[in-house]
Amino acid sequence: MTQIAKRLGIVAVACLLAGGVFAQMSDRSAGANSVNCSFWDGWYGQVGFDMALQNPYGYNFADVFPNGKTFGVDIAIGRWFTPVLGLRGKLNWENGIGLFENHHANWLAPFDEPGRNLDKGGYVGLYGDMLFNLHSLFCGYDESRFWNLSVFPRAGFDYNFGVEKGSPLLGAGISNTFRLNDRLSLYFDVSYNMVSSGHVGVVKNTGTNSNSNGYLNFDAGVQIDFDKTVRRPQPDLPLSSGWFLQGGLDMHLQNPYGCNFFSGVFPNGKTFGIEGAVGRHFTPELAVRGKLDWENGLFKNGHLKWVAPADEPEKNHDKGGYILATIDPLFNLLALFGGADDSRKWNISAYPRAGLIHNMAISSTSPLIGLGVENTYRLNERWSLYLDVDYQVTTSEQSYGQTGMTVSRGSNGFFGVHTGVQVDL
């Protein structure tokens, strides 16, 4: 974990320095024309219990009772930015409390050693969820609505105390809330979470190519709205408003576990690619972007060693390189702390990242999570320049290293530097 923290710290410093250069030039807001609401509006908390049903690759899910059944507790904090879009951070501690003990849980690492996982503290999951309220989306916002149904993609991190290993995590789910009064609600969520093989200890598949290691979660509990204004979030923009496109070039600096990044990345870990993105500003402080990167397919690095296949890394370019598909919620820091300003030219945004990486040379797909900072500089009413710096973590088969996410001691991942143009539609 220390290594990851250092790398993310380097990303943050580099991006803020880059932003300082842009800051010398004047400002403009992140483009939304919606009414700004207070930073404190729309917040809520949740606390509850859950049951997880483990699903290791190659094992019959019909045998999940009692082999893969675990129980735990959850705590979450979230915010609705508009009646349709909200974000939530959630912490789940599973199979670690004696009150919920299941000493038949064979399907958790250490595998086929019932009770060891519980005795060592179970596992924790840290999730980020992007919630889309389907009732508000299709029927309009109604303050008096008793039941609200939302769907969410999920990204995060999973750490198993039983074997001291972690994994990037991707998932999706459905959330139901049932309002009791102005502030209290009941919630019930169902989700499926994909993780790497280290979570269950069955080294048959990394988790997201043709099959998966993962677990199905059922969560229930109580939600409290911290302020009644959560029932009155700022209105959505018209569906046609707030959209933008990006296109540009990027450079990735591979950082496989066990390789000296600072002395070896040039030329061993350097790749180049092209990228395109589409996004939408929902409020002055929040935008969501979907992005595709095609790397090491057009621009060859003949000295490259730190991508798979590890024994013949030159084949990565010959077979098409690798592709990233990612989703980034962009938090505009200047609008968040300084308010919306349509005359602002420079904007700096921080973003968590989630997605998939597909290595065409080995026909393998893995989950990916990361953090980054984006700087945009407005040229005129529609055109801007952008500069992003980020770091993402993935599993071992994508690079030269072989540990995957032996998380507290190291990781496989890569830095990204991206630049290009943005047009507001």
N, C-alpha and C positions, 0 to 999 in steps of 0.2 A: 504494500500500500504506500510505503514511503517513496518508492520509485515513481509510482503513478502521480503522487502529489507533486514531486519535483518537476515532472514533465509538464503537468498542467500549469504549474506555476510559471514555467518558462514560456508557455503559450500566452498566458495572461500578460506577462511583462512585455513580450514582443509586440502583442497587439496594441497595448496601451501606448507604447512608444510610437508605433505606426500611426495610431490615432492622434498623438500629439502633433505629428507633422501636418495632418489634415486640419487640426484645430486652429492652425495659424490662419486658416482661410475663412470665413464666416459660415453661417448655419442655415439649415432648413429642417423641418420636421420630417418624420418618416412617412409622410405622404397621406395620412388619413385625414378626411374632412369631418369625421364624426366628433361629437361633443366629448370632451375629456371629462372623466369622472374621478373622484377622489381615489388616491392610492389605497385607502382603507376600505373602500366599498367592495362588496361581493365575496368576502372571506368566510370560510366555514371550517369546522373541524369534525373529524370522525373518530370513533373508537369502537372496536368490536372484536368478534371472534371469527375464526375460519376453520375450514377443513380442507386439506390438500390431498389429492389422489395422484400419487406418483405414476409416471408413465415412461419407464425406461425402454429404449429401443430394443426390440427383439423379444419382449415379454408380453404375455397375454393380459390385456387390461382387465379381463374378466376375473383375474386373480388378485385384483387390487385390494380386496378385503381378505385377510388383514395385512398382506405384504406391503402395500403402498399407502396406507391410510395414516395421516398425521393431523394434529390439531395445533392451533396457535392463536396468537393475539395480533391485532392490527391497530395502528394509529395513523391518521392522515390529516393533512391540511391542504386546502384547495381554495381556488378563487374562480368565480365566474366573471369573465371579462365582458361578455355579451350574453344575451339570452340563449345563444346557440353554442358558444365556445367557452370552455373552462379548462383549467389545468389543475392537477392534483399531484402532490408528493405523498408517498405512502411507505410506511415501514412495517414489515411483517416478521415476527419472530415465531418460528415454527418448530415443533417437536422439542422444545427446550424447557418446558415448564412441567414439573412433576405431576401437577394436577391433571394434565392431558396426556399422560404417558401411554405409549403404545410400544411395548417391547416385542411386537411381532413385525415391526417395520423392516423387512428384509431389503427393500428396494431403495435404501438410502445408503450412500457411502459412509463407512466401509460396508460394501455390498455383502449380503448373506451373513452378516454378523448382527443378529437382532439385538436391539437395545444399545449398541455402542454409540450410535448417532445421538440418541437421547442423552446418554450418560455424558457425552462430550459437549452438550449444549445445543444440539439441533442445527438449524440453519436460519439465516436471516436473508430477507429480500428487501432491497431498496428500489422502489418503482416510481417512475414518472408517467402519468396518464394524461392524455389529451382527450377531453370529454366533449362529444357532440350531442346536444340535447335534441333528440328526434322530434319530440312533441313541439318544441319551439321552432324547429327547422321547417316542419311541414304544416303545423297548425297555428303558428304564431304564439307570441308570448302571452301567458295568462297568469296573472299573479295569484289567482284563486285556485289554480290547478292542484289537485290533491296528489296525483301520481305523475312522475316524470321519468321518462325512459331515455337513457343515453348509451351510446356506444363509445369505446375508446381503444385506440392503439396504445401499447405499453412498451416502455424500454426501461432498463435498469441494470441492476447488479445483484448477484446472488453469491452468498458466501456460506460454505458448509464447514461448520466447526468440527464435524466428525473426521474429516480428512485434511482440514486446513487448506481448502482450495476454493477458488471463486470462479465466476463465469459471467460474461455479459449475458443479458437476458432480453428477449423480445417476446411480446405477447399481444393479446387482444381480449376484449371482454365487453360485457353488458352490465350497466348499472341501473338499478331501480331505486328511487326514493319515494317515500310515502309521508306526506306532511302531516304532523300532529297539531301544530299551532304555528304562530308567526316565526318561531325560532327553532323548534325541534322537529326532526324527521327521523324515520327509520330508513335504513338502506339495506339493499341486498344485491350483491355483485356476483357474477360468474365470469371467470377468466381462464385462459389457457396460457401458460408461460413456457417458452422454449429456452433451454439452457444447454451447456456443453456436457460432455460425458462425465466430467469430474464431479458433477453434482450427485450422480447416482453411483459412479464408480464402475460403470460398464463401458469399457472402451470398445464400442462397436461402431459408433457414429458420432460426429461432433454435435449434431443437433438440428440442422436446418436444411439439409440437402434433400434426400429422398425420404428420410424419416426423421424422427426427433426423439431426444430425451427431453422430458418436461414434466409439468404437473398441472392438473386441473384444480382450480381454487373456487371455493364457495365462501363468501364473506357476508356477515350480517352484523349490524350494530346500530348505533345512534349517531345522528348528525346534529350539530348545533351551528346555527348561523350566528356569526359574531356580531352582526349588525343587521337590522331590519332592511337596510338598503340592499342586502343580497337579493331581495325580492324585486328590486328595481334596478338592475344593471343597465348600463347605457345601451341605447338602441343599436341594432345591427345596421351596417351600411347596406344599401341595395346590393343585391348579389353581383351586379355588373361592376361595382366600384372597388377600388383598392388593389387591383391586380397589377403584377409586374413580372417581367421576364429578365433573366440574366444569362449571359453567355461569356465564356472566357477560357483562359488557360490555367493550368495548375502544375505544381511540382510537389511530389511526395517524397519524404525522407523516411525510409524504412527504419524501424527500431526493434528488431527481433531480440527476444530475451537471450542474454549471454553474449551479445555482440556489442563492442564498444562504439556507441553512437557517434561520439564527437571525433574520434580518430578514423572511423571507418566508413561513415555514411557516403563520403565522396571517394571513389565512385561506386562503392559496393551497394548502396541502398537508395540511389537517386533514380526516380522515374518521372516522366512528364506525361501530361494528358490534356484533354479538352473536357469542357463541362457545360451543362445547360440547366436552368432552373426556372420554375414557375412558382410564384408566391402571391400572397394576398395580405394586405394590412387590414386587420380587424378593428384595431383601435390605434391611436398614435403611439401607444407603448408596446403593442404586440402585433407581430406578423408571423405567418407560418409559411415555410418554403419547402417544396419538394425538389430534389436535386439528383441529377445523374452525372457521374464522372466516368469517363473511359480513359484508363491509364495504361501506359506502356504498350499501346497498340499502334500508334502513329509515329511516335518519337522514340527511337531505339537508343538504349544505353548498352553498348557492347561490353561494358565491364561489370554489369549488374550481377550480384551474387546473392542478395538477401531477399529474394522472392522464390516461391515454390514454382516448379519442382526444385528442391534444394540441390539435387545432384546434377541437374542440367538447367540452371536458371535462364540461360539464353532462350530456352524453349517457351518461356512465358511470353516474350514478345512475338515469337514466331507463330504462336497459337492464339494470338489476339489480346494478350495482357489480362487485365482484370477490370471489372465494372463495379461501381458503388451506386446504390440507390439509397438515399437518405432523406429523412424529414428533420427539419430544424425549426423549432419555435424561437423566433428572434425577439428578444426583449430590448427595446430601444432605451438605453440608459439615460440619454439626455431628456427624452420625453417623460421617462419614468420619474426622474428626480427633479427635472426642471420645468416640466409642463410642455404641452404642445406648442409649437411655433412654426407657422407656415413659411417664415422667412429663413429658417435655419438651413444652411447648406451642408454642413458636416454632421453626420450622425454616427454614433458608435452603438453597436448592439452585441449583447452576449447571447450565446445559444448553446443549449444541450443538443446532442445529436444522437439519432438512432437510425439503424438501417441494416442492410445486408450487403455483403461483399461477395462477388462471384469471381473466382479465379478460373478463367477459361482454359488455362494450360493443364489443370488437374480436374476440371469439371466439378468443382466443389464450392459450396455456398456456406457462409458463416455469419452469425450475428455480429453487429458492430455497434459500439456506443462511444460517445466522445463529447468534447467541449470545445468551443471556439469563440472568437470575437470577430465581428465584421465592422469595417469602416466603409461608409459611402460618402461621396462628395458630389453634390448637385452641380451639374453643368448648366441646365436650363430647366424649364417646367417639366420636361419628360425624361431627359437623359441624365444619368449619373455614372460615375466610376465606382467600383467596389474593390476592396482588398480584404480578404479573409485569412486568418491563421487559426488552425485547429489541430487537435490531437485526438486520435481515435484508437480504441483498443479492440482487438479481435482475437480469434483462436489461432493456434499454432500452425495449422496446415497452410495458412495463407502466406507464411514467410519461412525464413530459414530456421528460426528457433523451433524448439519442440516441446515447450512446456505448456503451451496454451495460456491459460490464466492460472498459474500457481501464484495467486494474486499477491499475497503479502510480500513476496520476494521478487516479483518481476512480472513483466507482461510482454506480449507481442503487440505491436501497434505501429503507427506511423504519423508523423507530422504532415500537415498539408498547408501549402501557401497558394492562394487563389487570387487571381485578378481578372477583371473584365469590365463589361459595360452592363448597365441596367436601364431598362426602358419601362416607364409607368404607362400602363395601357389606358 
